[in-house]
């Protein structure tokens, strides 16, 4: 395989597909690899995939992201999110490639009352958050100027299982809706996040940690109301519930609003507001056929809601 500009791990996922599309639109040669192509539990496979792609940069999107599943299988989470990321960083360093590692707001405990700065102390509450924090440390331990960690939150995008998709499917099927009011964060549209990740590379951002999320802090309940309003379903009632009502295995941070100031300054602009992003997500969704939407599935019992 000829040398590529970018290797995208998790290339078949929501974010990975968005990064590949954004890279193609910029005229970049980008190669996506799935967990079958490059299992993160296999160091030799990681080095082999890196050798085949010979990338100038790696955007590491792949991860175990089901928060409750990670809580029930912490060793599996650590193997993928911590050890696997350490091997990706090792392979990138050996190849002389730059690296952007996508991390999470779950590295924080949610006890803050102001947006978390990139250098705020971390204190993950869950196995998922702890495993992602170890992945961050593995990347940063190399001390390479071309190695960056980009934390994000509440990700949604075209063609996959996500919160807006689940809300719309429930509303359209007539099922009752009740959504958490006591968790606050910033939703992030994969298409906007993908552009920001590529800008981090294009602008030669110094190594270190950056935060990226769409503008506007909101609860999951407020997010659901915004999705329904944008879809012309504002008349659908949305009940309120607390995070404790859900009795999920993994604790979630009650406040995970990220301060994106350093990345905004680097790019010379803020991220679009999440309400604007919801509208563009709906436009993507409308362009997909019924079979595609059915394949995306419906899960309010998934990662973080």
N, C-alpha and C positions, 0 to 999 in steps of 0.2 A: 504494500500500500504506500502510495506517495505521502510525503509529509503533509500534515494538515495544519491549519491555523489553530483549531480548537478541537479538543476531545471533550465531549459532554457525557459524563456518567449519568445513569438514570435517564437515558435518551428516549425511552418510551413512556416516561411519566409526564404528568401535566407540565411541570416546569421544564424538564428536559426538552420536550417538544417545542415549547415556546422559545427556548434558547436557540435551538437549531433553526427555527423559522426566522428569528431575528438576525442570526448570523448570516443566513442565506440572503436575506434582504440587504445586508451590508456588503455582499460580495465575498464573504469569507468562506473558506473551505472548512466545514465543521463535520465531525464524525460523531455520531451518537452510539453509545454502547449500553446494552441492557444488562441486567443481572445475570442473564445467561451468557452473554459475551464476556463479561468481566465480573464474576462473583466476588463480592467484597470480602468473603471469608477465605479467599484463595490468593495468597501473595504472589505465587508464580503466575497465575492468570492475569493479575493486575499488571505485573511487569511485562508480560507478553503482549497484552492489549496496548500498553503504552508504547512498546517497541514497534508494533505494527502501524500505529497512527502517527508516531513521531511528531507530536503536537507542539506548537509554539506555546500553547497555554491549555490548561485543563480547567473546566468548570465542573466542579464536583457536586452534582445535585442528588445523587443516589443516596438513599438512607432508609433505615427502618423507621417509619414515621407514625405507625399506629401506636398511640401513646399507651393505651390500656394493654395491648399485646406486649409492648416492651416491659410494662410493669410486671406482667405475668411470666415473662421470659427475659429477665435482665441480662443473663449471660449472652443470649442471642443478640440483644440490643447492643451490648458492649462490643461484641465481635464485629458487627457490621458498622456501627456508628463511630466507635473509638478505634479498634484495631484496624478495621478496613480502611478508615480514613488515614490512619498513620501509614499504612502501606501505600495508599495513593500518594500521600505527600512524599514518602521515600522514593517512589518511582518517578514522580515529577522532578524531584531534586536531582536524581541520577540522570534524567534525560535533559536537564537544563531548562525545563518548562516552567512557565509561570503557573500559579494555581489560585483559583477562587473557590473557596469552600463555603457552601450555603449552610448556615446554621440557623438557630431558632431563638425566639423569645423565651422558650422554656428553660433557658439557663438561669433565669431570674426567679426569685421566690414570690414576686407579686406583692411585696410589702411596701413598695414605694408609693408615693402620692404624686410624683412628678415623672415625666418621661425618662426612661433609662438611657443614660449616655453610654457611648461605646465602651468607656472605661469604668463603668459602674461595677462594683463587686458582684460576682455571680454566686448564686446559692440555689441550684436546681432542687426541685421538690420531688421529681420523679426519676425513674430509671432512664426514661427517654431523655430528659433534660441533662442528666448526669453523663449519659453516654455521648451526647452531642458536645457537651463541654469538654470531655476528654478528647474528642476529635479536634476541637478548636486548639487545645493545648498541644496536640501532636503536630498540627500545622504550624503554629506560632513558634514551637521549639526549634524549628529549622533556622529561624532568624533571617530568612531570605526576604529581600525587599520586594520580590515578585510574588510573595505568598500573602494572600488576603483572606480574611474571614468576613463574610457578609451575613449578618443575622437578619431574619425576616419573621413575619408573623401572619397567621390566619390566611394562608395562601388558598386562592381559588383560581381556576382557569378553565378554558374550553376542554371538553372531552375527557372528563374524569369524575370521580366521586368527590364531591365537595359540598360545602354548606349551602350555597345558593341553589345548587341543583336539587338538593334534598328538600329544601324549603319549598321550591316551586312544585316539585312532584307531590309533596304532601298536600299543598294547597289545592292543586288541580284535581287531586283524587278525592277531595272532601274530607281527608283525615284531619283530626284536631291538631292544632299546633300549640306547643308550649316551649318557650325558649328561655335560656338562662339570662338573668338580668345582672348578676353580680360578678361577671368577668368582663373586663374592659381591655380592649386592644385596638390594633390598627389592621384592618383587612388589607390584603395585598394581591393584586391581579398579576397572574404569571407573565402576561405580555409586558407589563410595565417593569416588573422585576427583571425579566430577561434583558430588556434594554439597559437597565442600570448595571447589571452584571457585566455586560459587554463594554459599557462605558468605563467601568473600573479598569478593564484591560486597555481600552483604547487611550485613556487619559493617563496611563502609567501611574495609577494611584500608588502611593507608598504602601509598603507592607503594613499589616495591622488589621484592626477590626473596624467594620463599618456597619451601620444599621440602615435597612431599606424597608419601607412600607408605604402604602398609599396614605395620603393625608386624611386626618379625621379620626379621632378616638371615638369608639362606640362599643356598646355591649353587644353580645350575641343577639339579644332581643332586638336592639336597635338595628343591627345589621339585617336581621330577618325582615323587619318592617320596611327598610330601605329597598331590599330586593323585591318584595311584593309590590311596593309602590311603583318601582321602575317597570315592573311587568304588567302594570294595569290591574293588579289584584289587591290594591290598598284596602278594599272592603273586607278582606279576609281577616278575621280576628286572630291575634297572636297572644296566647296566654303567657303568663309570667311564671318562672320557677327559679329556684336557687340551684347553685352547683351541687349543694349537699343533697338536694332532692334526687339527683341522678344516681347517686351511690356508685360512682365509677371507681375502678381499681386504682387509677393513677390520679394523684392530686394535680390540679391546674393552678397556675398563678392567677390571683384575682385581678391583678393589674399588670399588664405586660405591654404597656405603651412604649414604643421605641422612639428615642430622640434621633432623628435622621439628619441632624444639622450638618455633620461633617461630610456626609455623602452629597447632600444638597449643595453644599459649598463647592465641592469638587466638580460637580456636574453643571453648576451655575443655574440651577433651577430646582424647585421642589418636585416631589412626585405628584401626580394628579390626585385629586380627592377620590376617596373610595366610592362615592356616589356616582361620579363620572365613570369610574372603572366598572361599576355594576352595569351601567348602560352599555358600555362596549362589550362586556361579557355577554349580555343578552343578545347583542347583534351577532356575535359569534355563534351563540346557541341557536338562534333562529335560522342560521345558515346550514345547520346540521340536520340530517334526516332523522325520522323517528327511530330507526334502528340504531343509529349512533347514540341518540339520547338514552335509549333503553340500555345499551351496553355500558353506559356510564354508571348505572346503578343508582341506588338510593339508600343512604345510610346516615341517619341522625345518630346512630350509635357508634360512630367512628371515632375520629381522632380527638377533637378538642371542644365540641360545642357545648 
